[in-house]
Amino acid sequence: MRKILYWLLISILVVPALVCRAQSKIDSLQNILIGNIPDTTRLNTLSNLAKEYISLKQVGNAERIVKEAISCAKDKSLSIPYGLYWARAEVHFTKRDIQEGLADIEEVLAILQKTNNVKKIAEAQNFKGLLYLYGGKFSESIEVYNNNIEFAKNNQILDVLPRAYSGLAYVYMNLHDIEEQRTQLVLMADAAIKTENDEMAYNAYLRLGDIGMSDDSNFTYAIEQYKKCLAIEKKSADSAGISFILLRIGWNHYLNKELDTALDYFFYSLEYSIPINRLTSITNAYGNIGTIYRDKKEFDKAILYYQKSIKYSLEANDWYNLSWLYKDMSDMNKSHGDFKKAYENHVLYKQFSDSLDMQKYNRGLAEARTRYESEKAAQELEMVTLKLNQQKYLTYGFAGLIILALTIGLLILRSIRLKNKQRISEMNRKISEVTQRNLRQQMNPHFIFNTLNSIQYYMYQHDKISTNNYLTKFSLLMRKTLENSQHTAIPIKDELDTLELYLQLESLRFKEKFDYKIEVDEEIDTLLHKIPTMLIQPYVENAIGHGLVNKEGNGFVNININLEDNFLVCKVEDNGIGRAASMEMQKEKNKNHNSLGTKITESRLNLVNSLYGKNMKINYTDLKDKEGNPSGTQVIIHIPILS
């Protein structure tokens, strides 16, 4: 018979029993909630109540219960049981909010993993596979189901296997893979029989029969599967179910041209449906009996059973059944020349059929569309001149607005560019001034005087090698300083080479009163990375002139450069007398020119920050020994890498 009638029969047979059972359980759970029960018991009861509402498709009630329970758990700082997350996942599934449902079922699995409840884990995995299926993620669904089947077998949880195979069968049905679907249904049936799950076995055989009937047109195979369903129904003595499956068997015998056998099954079906007044099954059986007698050319019997089917169809308000009954009767009357009856039945068929209304609607819609297109064309011809005139004025106005907007935009852009150029020019001028001041500071007369004295000393000692070495280093330092001063930023290597020469000269001048070390992180490309010129030397000069020269004994200055994110971190550390003692000595000597270089350098940093939008900064730290006495100074310079 027709698929619509088939599924209608299933709903009539199954749904009322499920509704009755679910409502009874809801009443029982609500009675539990009335009593004085522990909070954890209340939460678990609420989650079970929500699931029962879901089974009745009362999603609103289920969602309300879940929200109430979760809110209660949070207010009382209680752990939310996995059942509540599961109930909420089912609410999301019913509403087809698949992603939210997956998030909740992951919460369920996380909680269950801690309890090692393998059966519930397997059931939750089945539900996860179902969520992926309805979300259209078929490969993920197949993976979850297959993994769960292996997990269930390893842990001997065989009663979850039928549902896993069922889910896989639905996935392959959506992928239109009939053979794989059939394979999974066979596995489902075998697993259901082993676990004595008659409901799942019945479902598997029913779906196998449908494949044989609808997809393969293998009616013999379909009959074999339906007969297995019949055996299960007879075991439960369910008259409605027996009647329904007998109709399925009878219809497949009819499709297989086995009219007498089909007739026997339809009469057999009536033996179960009439005593319980199952109207839908009765009308279907009588209608199909009439169709068989029609095909056997026994028209009187055919009309008799058609009329019986019509009687019960009217009682059941089954307009669909009435429609095809009158259509078959009209065709039958016409085939043996009774045109009057054929016409009368055809009129009745039309009364119960939506096709006539649909044809009228489609015809009326086509006529209306034709009239609309005709009127629209006429109106367009009448309005075309007016529209063209209006469009012309609108175009002129719109073009004027665009030109005005572009002009204003260009003026604003030009003004911004001029301001930026002026700003950059001013900053470059200031940087140039500060650079020159820094250069003069580095080449201050005091330093040059001391250097030349040292050279003179070596000359008086007739130490030609030392004198020549000193003069060479001094000249190299002057040349590099002059070269570097021409650029705002230079490669790190150039800065370090200049610094190395400076330290060598200072070490010679102070007769090796201090040692030094320069360390550079291996990740730093000293040729590629650039920094502002003449940046590090003033801080090294301060470390030597203020911290180490006045120190008793040998001193040490360490320059360390590391790469952190997009910054070069330069650390200048000495073991001198510290800043406080140095400041006291300066006050006594009234000398402050040595600090001028760092002040100039800091002003350069501020300008470079403004120019490049970088974040250069300097941190000073006074070092202490274990007794808390000054043991030197640490300067950390954060230098953004320039390109």
Disulfide bonds with the S-S distance in Angstrom:
none
